[in-house]
Amino acid sequence: MIPTLLALPVFVTMLVNDAPKPLPSFQPLTREDIRAARDKFDRDMKLDTKRPWDGTNLRPANTESPTPEKPKSD
């Protein structure tokens, strides 16, 4: 009888701790929330995305020597 009385509080504590937790409530998304999230994602992607051609000079190198300036005659 005594071991049963000692085990009962442990058993009840286990049942209380293992009880399912209530799910967190959430607000339904509105069109404005979706649009704002999409705009934020687009802004972040533009900042994070580096394309191979960003920051490179795609023009061919100028191999001709620059023409010397002619002196002005007064």
PyMOL commands that set and color helices and strands:
alter all, ss='L'
color gray80, all
select helices_A, chain A and resi 2-17+31-48
alter helices_A, ss='H'
color red, helices_A
deselect
rebuild
show_as cartoon
